[in-house]
Amino acid sequence: MKLRLLPMPEAGRLHRIEGFADLWADACIQNEEGDLVFLSFYGRDASAMQFISALELGKQEGGITDFHLVNVQGQRQHVYAGAVDRLGKHSGRLPLQNVFGPLSHLWIYDKRLQEIDKVNRIAWIVDLDEDREALELRTWEMVKTLSPVALLDAWRAPLMAWCHDQGAISELGRGRYPRIGSVSAVRVSISDHFLRFVSQSVRDSALLA
């Protein structure tokens, strides 16, 4: 996961974290079950620590297991925290010269986003959604990294098309739980089915060196 802490977006693009004072989210991604995968938010240190502590405690200990993000129109999006032991966090501070005063920028994310599961050939790519072609290129490079057989760049178009069609490449936030903000999360999974497709395509001369 290669993201950088950014200046705070315009207020109209932020979502308030309901129930916590002075916390605003600019990006959120959930998986197909609604569990939190990535959250980027800004706030005062005390409020941010209160929110993180509430997630870590869970409801049985007086904390929370879910929360709502509310946009400027008042629309609410429900987010499940899921198993908090799988979540990591990262923080930084905004420059003092901003209209909001001293604020921290924090991420909460599924730790698996940072790992390459070489045994099961699964990996994630998380990046800003500013350049789709760059994101697609990074995804192709990950396909090559996960594949136990060498793949030629000349095969990129047909293999990427197959991966998208068969779900070997899937992007979160396009179904029941739409993403918030301009961050994308792409899951890459290279199965034996993919390897059989490559082998058969080479034998059929559909993939040429």
N, C-alpha and C positions, 0 to 999 in steps of 0.2 A: 504494500500500500504506500504510494508515494504522493502524498498531498502536502500542501504547505498552508500555514496559517495565513489568512487573508485579511485585508481591511474589512471592517464591518459593512455589510450591504446596506442599501437604503431601507428605511423603516418599513416601507410598503411591501418588501419582500420577506420580512421576518414573521415568524410565528411565535406567539407567546406560549410559554410552558405553563399551562393552567395549574393554579394552586401554589405557584412559587413566584415571589416578587422579583421583578427586574431580571428575568431570564428570557432570552429570545433565541429561537432556533432558526438557522438559515438553510439547513439541510437535514434530511432524515430519510433513511432507507430501511424498509422492513422486508422480511422474507415472505414466502407464500403463506405461512401460518400467522403472519402479523407480528412476529417477534422482531425486536430491534436488532438491526445489523450495523447501522452507522447513524450517529447523531452529532451534528455540529451546532454548538450554541455559544452565546455570549452572556456575560452577567457579572455582577459583583461577586467578589470572592466568597463572602458569607452565604449568599443565596446559592451559588454554584455548589459549594460544599454541602449545604443542606439537601439539595436535590440528589447529589451523588450518594450521600449517607442514607437517604430514604430508600434509594434503589438497593443499596447493599443490605439494608436491614430486612426488607420485605414486609409484607402485611402482618405476619405473625409477630414481628418484633416492633410493630408500630410504624413501619415504613410503607413503601408502595411497591406494587408489582406491575403497574401500568400507569399511563398518564395521557393527557390530551394536549395536542398542539392546536392553537387557535390563530387563524389568520386575521387580517385587518377587517375582513367582512364578517367575522364572527363564526366562520365555519370551523368545526372541530374534527380532528383526525385522531383516532384512538391508536395508541402505541403500547404493545406489550413489551415488558422488559425481558421476559423469558428467564432462563437460568443465568443469574448475575455472575456466577463464577466463570462464565465464558467471556465476560466483557472486560476489556481493558480501557484505559483512559490516557489522554495526552492533553497537555495544556500549554498555553503561552499567553503573553500579555500584549494588548494593543498599545500602540504609542500613546503617550499621555496627551498629545496634542490632537484630541478628537472631541466632537461635540457632546459625547456621552460621558466624558470623564474617565476615571480609571476603570477599565474592564479587562476581564480575562476571556480568552477564546479557548473553548474546551471541546474535545472529541470524546465520545464514548463509542466503542466499536467491538464487534465480535473478533476475538483474537485470531480466529482462523483466517481473517482477511490478510494477515501478515505472513502466513505460513504457506509453503508448498507441500502438499501431501503427496510425496513421491511414490509411496506404496500404492495408494488408490488413484494416483494420477489426477488430482484435483487441485485447483488453485483459483485465486481470486485476483481481479484487477479492479482497483478503485481509483478513480481519477475525476478531475473536473471535466464537465461535459462541454468543453469549449471547442474541441476539435474532434469530430467523430472519426475522421480518417486516422488521426493519431491514435485514438482509442482502439480502432480496428487493427492497426498495425501492432500495437502492444499485445492485443489479444492473439494475433497470429504468432508473434514471438513466443507467447506462453504455450500455444499449441505445440510449437516445435520443441520447446523445453520439456514438456510433459511426455511427448511421444517417445517411446523406446526405439523407434525406427527413424532414420534420418528422413527429413522432409525437405524437398526443394522449394525455393521461393517461387519457381514457375508454377507450382501446384496450388498456390495460395487461393486463387479465386474458386476453383471447384471444391477444395477441401473446406474452406470457410463456409461456402454455401451449404455443404452437407452438414457441417457442425451446427449452423443456425437452424436448419430444417429439422434435424434430429434431436435438438436440445443439448448437444454437447457444449454449446455456447449459449448461455441464457443470461439475460439482463434483468435484475430485480427492479421492482417499482413500476411494472407495466400491467399489473393485474388488479386484484381486489384491493391491494394496499399501494396506492400510487406514491411515488417518491416525492419528496419536497426538496426544492433547490436544484442546483446545477451540478450535483455529484452523481456519478454513475458507478454501479457495482456490477461486474460481469463475472459469472462463474464459468470456469473452463473445466471440463471433465472428459478425459480421454479413455474410452472403454475399449475392450477387445473388439466390440462391434466396429469402432472406427478403424482399428488396425486391419480387420478383415476387409473393410471397404477399400482401404489404401492398397492392400495386396491384390485384391481382385481388379482394381482399376489399373494397376500397373500391368497385370497379366493381359487385360483387355486393351492395352495401349491407350487407355483414356488419360493416363498420366504418363507423360514422356519426359525423359531426362534432357 
